[in-house]
Amino acid sequence: MPKTTSQTVRRRGAALVAASAALLLPLAAVSPALAAPPSPSAPPATQPPSGRPGPGQSPSDGKGRPPKQPPAKMSEVGGELLGRPGVQVRPEAGAPALPKGLSGDAWLVADAESGEVLAAKNAHWRLAPASTLKMLFADTVLPKFPKEQQHKVVASDLEGMGEGSSQVGIKEESTYSVHDLWLGVFLRSGNDAVHVLSAMNGGVEQTVRDMQAHAEELQAEDTHVVTPDGYDADGQVSSAYDLTLFARSGLQKKDFREYCSTATAQFPGEEKKGKKRESFGIQNTNRLLTGQGVPFYKGIAGVKNGSTTNAGNTFTGVAQHGDRKLLVTVMNPQTKEPNEVYKESAALLDWGFEAVGHVKPVGVLVPPRGAAGGRDTGKSGGRAGDKAQASVADSATGSGGGLWTAVGITGGSLVLLAGAAYVVHRRWPLRRPPQP
């Protein structure tokens, strides 16, 4: 077999850029929309007051540190089985065995289109989320500012960041576009970028309120927001179920998909009087997307990873094989091997792609409260995902409808997915006929 030259790779890359750009052209005609506010008539979600455990949440062990065991009974949003502790799976004939060695405190695998949860462990256990909470931050704030908008950073924008926060390298008295700031959030998990965007949104406290309101609109009832960036804070919790809801909602926004699937980009350096402004390269911290330390996962298209003292390592990802798209979330693996959260996530994705059609769902990802049909917690055990989530695409904010792409094009940088681009041309979720 002839060797692939760098020139050949460049030619293939250019062809994929052109093809992908052509597919994205219709999106340019769609104007971005602001997120609809939660319905004032919607019943309030049950949320724990800051620093105190709520229903289904054991007392914390120190400042935001998770309890050592899941509660005996947790939320049943999405289905009764999801409220039970331990692994929940309903195999049928031909179903593969779950991967060995799964050590996450909580995890979940779901069909991204139908919303069916294929298997889960402690889906509603309220745990520290780390930077995966930035998915909710982005889903809440991203539609509010056009990507071309420029913002000059002042000292107050960067106040309040936690000690040792991850940063992209934003400098005071320098100007950045909103596009730049979101690259900093998604690629480098930059708490500095989060705080600047929060300042633009009226401040950290206002942003936390907005995020909490949006979590309640999404029926993410396990989530209590204290900081916009996911930094450890007393009372700040989410769950594998809620993090998956955030990813699924965010992925219906074109800009969200672009940022979370971008592997590398250029970021503006500090502005210095009388000198040309330089830029520097940044790389996504999602190792399944970049192949750093673990094998690149074929078909991966985001979403977000995180790591803090209290949360351990967390990850939510989305991948596509053929026409099938799966979401996976893993929280706090107890096996303390390098990159364990990525290894377990990849193993669960592999299992999910093989298991589709051979397992009965153990629950469903519910729709937003404001979706057609009103509140549907999925507790009936029926195929709520088909009906409920069909309205999600209709209410999606931001341009792009429901088109998915696993190719991120940012500043001329192309993410090559094992030599192939996985692109979905249609709105999702798809309605699927009921199974007997």
C-alpha positions in Angstrom: 0.0 0.0 0.0 1.5 3.4 -1.0 2.3 5.8 1.9 0.1 8.8 2.5 2.1 11.9 1.9 1.5 15.1 3.8 0.4 16.7 0.5 -2.2 14.0 0.1 -3.4 14.6 3.6 -3.7 18.3 3.0 -5.7 17.7 -0.2 -8.1 15.4 1.6 -8.4 18.0 4.4 -9.2 20.7 1.9 -11.8 18.6 0.3 -13.5 17.8 3.6 -13.4 21.5 4.5 -15.1 22.4 1.3 -17.7 19.6 1.6 -18.5 20.5 5.2 -18.7 24.2 4.5 -21.2 23.4 1.7 -23.3 21.4 4.1 -23.3 24.3 6.6 -24.2 27.0 4.1 -27.9 26.8 4.7 -27.3 27.6 8.3 -26.1 31.0 7.5 -29.7 32.0 6.6 -31.0 31.2 10.1 -30.8 34.1 12.6 -29.7 33.2 16.1 -32.5 33.3 18.7 -32.4 34.0 22.3 -33.2 31.3 24.7 -36.9 31.3 25.7 -37.4 32.1 29.4 -38.8 29.3 31.6 -42.6 29.2 31.7 -43.8 31.1 34.8 -46.5 28.6 35.3 -44.1 25.6 35.3 -43.9 23.9 38.7 -40.6 24.6 40.5 -37.9 21.9 40.4 -36.9 20.5 43.7 -33.5 22.0 44.4 -31.3 21.8 47.5 -30.5 25.1 49.1 -26.9 26.0 48.9 -24.9 23.9 51.4 -27.7 21.6 52.4 -28.6 18.3 50.8 -31.9 18.0 49.0 -34.1 14.9 48.4 -32.0 12.0 47.2 -28.8 13.6 48.2 -26.8 12.4 51.1 -25.1 14.9 53.4 -21.8 16.0 51.9 -18.5 15.0 53.3 -16.9 18.4 53.7 -17.0 21.3 51.2 -19.0 19.9 48.3 -17.4 16.5 48.7 -19.7 13.8 47.5 -21.2 11.2 49.9 -19.6 7.8 50.0 -22.7 5.9 49.0 -25.6 6.7 46.7 -29.0 7.2 48.4 -31.3 4.2 48.5 -33.9 6.2 46.5 -33.2 9.0 44.1 -35.2 11.1 41.6 -37.3 9.1 39.1 -37.3 11.8 36.4 -36.9 9.8 33.2 -38.2 6.5 34.7 -38.5 4.5 37.9 -35.4 2.4 37.2 -33.2 5.5 37.0 -34.1 6.3 40.6 -32.6 3.1 41.9 -29.0 2.8 43.0 -26.6 0.5 41.2 -26.4 -0.6 37.6 -29.7 -0.7 35.6 -29.8 -2.6 32.3 -32.4 -4.7 30.6 -30.6 -7.1 28.2 -32.5 -9.1 25.6 -31.3 -11.9 23.3 -27.9 -11.1 21.7 -27.1 -8.3 24.1 -23.4 -7.8 24.8 -22.2 -7.9 28.4 -21.4 -4.5 30.0 -17.7 -3.7 29.9 -15.7 -5.1 32.8 -13.9 -2.8 35.3 -16.4 0.1 35.1 -15.5 2.1 38.3 -17.4 5.4 37.8 -19.6 6.5 40.8 -22.2 7.2 38.2 -22.6 6.7 34.4 -25.2 6.7 31.7 -25.5 5.7 28.0 -28.3 7.1 25.9 -29.5 7.3 22.3 -29.0 10.9 21.4 -32.0 11.0 19.0 -34.7 9.0 20.7 -33.6 9.9 24.2 -33.8 6.2 25.3 -31.4 5.4 28.1 -29.7 2.1 27.3 -28.1 1.6 30.6 -27.1 3.6 33.7 -25.5 3.4 37.1 -26.7 5.8 39.8 -28.1 8.1 37.1 -29.6 10.6 39.6 -26.8 10.6 42.2 -26.1 14.2 43.0 -22.3 14.6 42.7 -19.8 17.4 42.1 -19.8 18.1 38.4 -16.5 19.9 37.8 -16.2 21.6 34.4 -18.9 19.5 32.7 -21.1 22.1 34.3 -19.8 24.4 31.6 -22.2 22.7 29.2 -25.1 24.2 31.1 -23.2 27.5 31.2 -22.8 27.5 27.4 -26.3 26.3 26.7 -27.6 29.1 28.9 -25.4 32.0 27.8 -24.1 31.2 24.3 -27.3 32.4 22.5 -27.2 35.8 24.1 -24.2 37.3 22.3 -23.3 37.2 18.6 -19.9 35.6 18.0 -18.6 38.7 16.3 -19.2 41.0 19.4 -16.0 42.4 20.8 -15.3 42.9 24.6 -12.4 44.7 26.3 -11.5 42.9 29.5 -11.3 44.9 32.7 -9.9 43.7 36.0 -13.3 43.2 37.6 -14.2 40.7 34.8 -11.7 38.2 36.2 -12.5 38.6 39.9 -13.7 35.6 41.9 -11.9 32.8 40.1 -11.1 29.8 42.3 -7.5 29.2 43.3 -5.7 27.0 40.7 -8.5 27.5 38.1 -7.8 26.3 34.6 -7.3 29.4 32.3 -6.9 30.0 28.6 -4.8 33.1 29.2 -7.0 36.2 29.0 -5.3 39.5 29.8 -6.8 42.7 31.2 -7.1 45.7 28.8 -7.1 43.3 25.8 -10.1 42.9 23.5 -11.5 39.5 22.5 -14.4 38.4 20.3 -17.2 36.3 21.8 -16.0 33.6 19.4 -12.6 33.7 21.0 -14.0 33.5 24.5 -16.1 30.4 23.7 -13.1 28.7 22.2 -11.4 29.4 25.5 -14.3 27.9 27.4 -14.6 24.7 25.4 -11.0 23.9 24.4 -9.1 25.0 27.5 -12.0 24.9 30.0 -10.9 28.4 30.8 -12.5 29.7 34.0 -11.2 33.2 32.9 -13.3 33.0 29.8 -16.3 31.9 31.8 -15.9 34.8 34.1 -15.6 37.4 31.3 -18.7 36.0 29.6 -20.5 36.0 33.0 -19.5 39.7 33.4 -21.0 40.4 30.0 -24.1 38.6 31.2 -24.6 40.9 34.2 -22.2 39.2 36.6 -21.6 35.8 38.2 -24.6 36.0 40.4 -27.0 36.8 37.5 -25.4 34.0 35.4 -25.8 31.5 38.2 -29.5 32.4 38.5 -29.9 32.1 34.7 -28.2 28.7 34.7 -30.4 27.5 37.6 -33.5 28.6 35.8 -32.4 26.9 32.6 -31.6 23.7 34.5 -35.1 23.8 35.9 -36.6 24.4 32.4 -34.7 21.3 31.2 -36.0 19.3 34.1 -32.5 18.8 35.4 -33.8 18.5 39.0 -30.5 17.1 40.5 -28.6 20.2 39.6 -27.8 23.1 42.0 -25.6 25.8 40.6 -23.2 27.8 42.8 -20.5 28.8 40.3 -20.8 29.2 36.5 -17.5 27.3 35.8 -18.0 24.1 37.9 -15.3 25.0 40.4 -15.8 23.1 43.7 -18.3 24.8 45.9 -20.4 23.7 48.8 -23.8 22.6 47.6 -22.9 22.5 43.9 -24.1 19.3 42.5 -25.4 17.6 39.3 -25.9 14.1 38.1 -25.0 11.8 35.1 -28.6 12.2 34.0 -28.6 16.0 34.2 -25.2 16.4 32.5 -26.5 14.3 29.6 -29.6 16.6 29.4 -27.3 19.6 29.2 -25.2 18.0 26.4 -28.3 17.0 24.4 -29.8 20.5 24.7 -26.5 22.2 23.8 -25.8 20.0 20.8 -28.9 21.4 19.1 -27.1 24.8 18.8 -24.8 25.1 15.8 -22.2 27.2 17.6 -22.2 24.8 20.5 -21.5 21.9 18.2 -18.7 23.9 16.4 -16.9 24.8 19.7 -17.2 21.4 21.4 -16.0 19.5 18.3 -12.9 21.7 17.6 -9.6 20.0 18.5 -7.2 22.9 18.0 -7.5 26.7 17.3 -5.5 29.9 17.6 -6.2 32.2 20.5 -5.3 36.0 20.6 -2.4 37.0 22.8 -2.1 40.1 24.9 -2.5 43.5 23.3 0.6 45.6 23.7 0.9 49.2 22.6 3.0 49.6 19.5 3.4 45.9 18.9 1.6 43.5 16.6 -0.7 41.3 18.4 0.4 37.6 18.3 -1.7 34.5 18.8 -1.0 31.1 20.2 -2.3 27.6 19.7 -4.7 25.9 22.1 -5.8 22.3 22.1 -9.0 20.7 23.4 -8.7 19.0 26.7 -11.1 16.3 25.6 -8.6 13.5 25.0 -11.0 11.3 23.0 -11.2 14.1 20.5 -7.4 14.8 20.3 -6.0 11.3 20.9 -3.7 12.6 23.6 -2.8 9.7 26.0 -5.7 7.5 24.8 -6.8 6.3 21.3 -8.8 8.8 19.3 -12.4 7.7 19.4 -13.9 7.3 15.9 -16.9 9.5 15.4 -16.4 11.6 18.5 -17.9 15.1 18.3 -17.4 16.6 21.8 -18.7 17.3 24.4 -16.9 18.3 27.7 -14.6 17.0 30.3 -13.8 18.2 33.9 -11.6 17.5 36.9 -11.6 18.9 40.4 -10.6 17.7 43.9 -14.2 16.9 44.9 -15.6 15.7 41.6 -12.6 13.6 40.5 -12.7 13.2 36.7 -16.0 13.7 34.8 -16.8 13.5 31.1 -19.8 13.7 28.8 -19.3 12.8 25.2 -21.2 12.3 22.0 -20.3 10.0 19.1 -21.8 8.8 15.8 -21.3 5.4 14.1 -23.3 5.2 10.9 -26.7 6.6 11.6 -26.6 6.0 15.3 -25.6 8.7 17.7 -25.0 8.0 21.4 -24.4 10.2 24.5 -22.3 9.0 27.4 -21.6 10.5 30.8 -19.1 9.1 33.4 -18.5 10.6 36.8 -15.6 10.0 39.2 -14.0 6.7 38.3 -12.6 5.0 41.4 -9.9 3.3 39.4 -7.1 5.9 39.6 -5.3 5.1 36.4 -4.4 7.9 33.9 -7.2 8.9 31.6 -9.6 6.3 33.2 -12.7 8.5 32.6 -12.0 8.4 28.9 -11.3 4.7 28.8 -14.5 3.9 30.6 -16.5 6.4 28.4 -15.0 4.8 25.2 -15.9 1.3 26.5 -19.5 2.3 27.3 -19.8 3.9 23.8 -18.5 0.7 22.2 -21.0 -1.3 24.3 -23.8 1.1 23.4 -23.3 0.9 19.6 -23.3 -2.9 19.9 -26.2 -3.1 22.3 -28.7 -1.0 20.3 -31.6 -3.2 19.4 -30.6 -5.8 22.0 -31.6 -4.0 25.2 -34.8 -2.5 26.5 -34.4 1.1 27.6 -34.2 1.7 31.3 -35.5 5.2 31.0 -35.7 8.3 28.8 -34.2 11.7 28.6 -37.1 14.0 29.2 -38.1 17.2 27.3 -37.9 20.7 28.6 -40.9 21.9 30.6 -41.9 24.3 28.0 -42.0 21.7 25.2 -45.2 20.7 23.6 -47.2 18.5 25.8 -46.0 20.1 29.0 -44.2 18.4 31.8 -43.4 14.8 31.1 -41.1 13.1 33.6 -41.1 9.8 31.7 -42.1 8.0 34.9 -44.7 6.0 33.0 -42.0 4.0 31.4 -43.5 4.5 28.0 -41.6 5.7 24.9 -41.7 9.3 26.1 -38.6 10.1 24.1 -40.3 9.9 20.7 -43.1 12.3 21.6 -41.4 14.6 24.1 -38.1 15.1 22.4 -39.6 15.8 19.0 -40.4 19.2 20.3 -36.9 19.9 21.5 -35.6 20.6 17.9 -38.5 23.0 17.4 -37.6 25.0 20.5 -33.8 24.8 20.0 -32.1 28.1 20.3 -29.3 29.4 18.1 -28.8 28.8 14.4 -28.6 25.5 12.7 -31.8 23.6 13.6 -30.8 20.0 14.3 -27.9 19.5 11.9 -25.1 17.6 13.6 -21.5 17.5 12.5 -18.5 15.7 14.0 -16.3 17.9 11.9 -15.3 21.1 13.7 -14.1 24.0 11.4 -12.6 26.9 13.4 -10.2 29.4 12.0 -9.3 27.1 9.1 -8.5 24.2 11.5 -10.1 20.9 10.4 -10.7 18.0 12.8 -10.2 14.7 10.8 -12.2 11.9 12.3 -10.2 8.8 11.4 -10.3 9.8 7.8 -14.1 10.3 7.6 -16.5 13.1 8.4 -19.7 12.0 10.1 -22.5 14.4 9.2 -26.2 14.3 9.7 -28.3 16.3 7.3 -31.5 16.2 9.2 -33.2 17.6 12.2 -33.3 15.3 15.2 -34.6 13.6 17.2 -36.1 11.2 14.7 -39.5 9.7 15.5 -39.1 5.9 15.6 -42.0 3.4 15.4 -42.8 1.8 18.8 -41.2 -1.5 19.4 -43.4 -4.6 20.3 
